[in-house]
Amino acid sequence: MIDSQLKNKTVELLQNRPAWMTLKAISEATKIPEGWLKMLAQDKIEEPSVVRIEAVYNHLSNQPLKV
C-alpha cells in the first residue's frame, strides 16, 4: 500500500465532518457515489483515484487544494 498524505487527510476530514454533513450531501455536491464515500470514510479503499480524493478534500476543507 502506498501512503498518501492527501488521502489520509481527506479520510480524517471525512471521519471528523460535522454531524449535519451527511455522506448523501457530500455525494450530491461532489457527484461521487455515496457507497464509495462510505468505504473511504472507513479507510477501505487502498489506492483511490486522485480526482475523487481531491474533489472530496476540496468539498470538506471548503477550499481548493493548493499544489
C-alpha positions as a Markdown table, in Angstrom:
| # | Residue | x | y | z |
|---|---|---|---|---|
| 1 | Met | 0.0 | 0.0 | 0.0 |
| 2 | Ile | 1.3 | 3.4 | -0.9 |
| 3 | Asp | 1.0 | 6.1 | 1.8 |
| 4 | Ser | -0.6 | 9.3 | 0.7 |
| 5 | Gln | -0.8 | 12.4 | 2.9 |
| 6 | Leu | -3.7 | 13.8 | 0.8 |
| 7 | Lys | -5.7 | 10.6 | 1.1 |
| 8 | Asn | -5.0 | 10.3 | 4.9 |
| 9 | Lys | -6.0 | 14.0 | 5.4 |
| 10 | Thr | -9.2 | 13.5 | 3.3 |
| 11 | Val | -10.2 | 10.4 | 5.3 |
| 12 | Glu | -9.6 | 12.3 | 8.5 |
| 13 | Leu | -11.8 | 15.2 | 7.3 |
| 14 | Leu | -14.4 | 12.8 | 6.2 |
| 15 | Gln | -14.4 | 10.9 | 9.6 |
| 16 | Asn | -14.5 | 14.2 | 11.6 |
| 17 | Arg | -17.0 | 16.1 | 9.5 |
| 18 | Pro | -19.9 | 17.8 | 11.3 |
| 19 | Ala | -22.8 | 15.6 | 12.1 |
| 20 | Trp | -25.1 | 17.6 | 9.8 |
| 21 | Met | -22.9 | 16.9 | 6.8 |
| 22 | Thr | -24.2 | 13.6 | 5.5 |
| 23 | Leu | -22.5 | 11.3 | 3.0 |
| 24 | Lys | -25.6 | 11.8 | 0.8 |
| 25 | Ala | -25.0 | 15.6 | 0.8 |
| 26 | Ile | -21.3 | 15.2 | 0.0 |
| 27 | Ser | -22.2 | 12.7 | -2.7 |
| 28 | Glu | -24.7 | 15.2 | -4.3 |
| 29 | Ala | -22.2 | 18.0 | -4.1 |
| 30 | Thr | -19.2 | 16.1 | -5.5 |
| 31 | Lys | -21.0 | 13.6 | -7.8 |
| 32 | Ile | -19.2 | 10.8 | -6.1 |
| 33 | Pro | -21.3 | 7.7 | -5.2 |
| 34 | Glu | -22.3 | 7.6 | -1.5 |
| 35 | Gly | -21.1 | 3.9 | -1.2 |
| 36 | Trp | -17.6 | 4.9 | -2.3 |
| 37 | Leu | -17.6 | 7.8 | 0.3 |
| 38 | Lys | -18.7 | 5.3 | 3.0 |
| 39 | Met | -15.8 | 3.0 | 2.1 |
| 40 | Leu | -13.4 | 5.9 | 2.0 |
| 41 | Ala | -14.6 | 7.0 | 5.5 |
| 42 | Gln | -13.9 | 3.5 | 6.7 |
| 43 | Asp | -10.4 | 3.7 | 5.1 |
| 44 | Lys | -11.3 | 0.6 | 3.0 |
| 45 | Ile | -10.1 | 2.0 | -0.4 |
| 46 | Glu | -6.4 | 1.2 | -0.7 |
| 47 | Glu | -5.5 | 3.3 | -3.7 |
| 48 | Pro | -8.4 | 5.7 | -4.5 |
| 49 | Ser | -8.5 | 7.9 | -7.6 |
| 50 | Val | -6.7 | 11.2 | -7.0 |
| 51 | Val | -9.5 | 13.0 | -8.8 |
| 52 | Arg | -12.1 | 11.7 | -6.4 |
| 53 | Ile | -9.9 | 12.3 | -3.3 |
| 54 | Glu | -9.2 | 15.9 | -4.5 |
| 55 | Ala | -13.0 | 16.5 | -5.0 |
| 56 | Val | -13.8 | 15.2 | -1.5 |
| 57 | Tyr | -10.9 | 17.2 | 0.0 |
| 58 | Asn | -11.9 | 20.4 | -1.7 |
| 59 | His | -15.5 | 20.0 | -0.5 |
| 60 | Leu | -14.7 | 19.1 | 3.1 |
| 61 | Ser | -12.0 | 21.7 | 3.5 |
| 62 | Asn | -14.0 | 24.3 | 1.8 |
| 63 | Gln | -11.0 | 25.4 | -0.3 |
| 64 | Pro | -9.3 | 24.2 | -3.4 |
| 65 | Leu | -6.2 | 22.0 | -3.0 |
| 66 | Lys | -3.0 | 24.1 | -3.4 |
| 67 | Val | -0.2 | 22.3 | -5.2 |
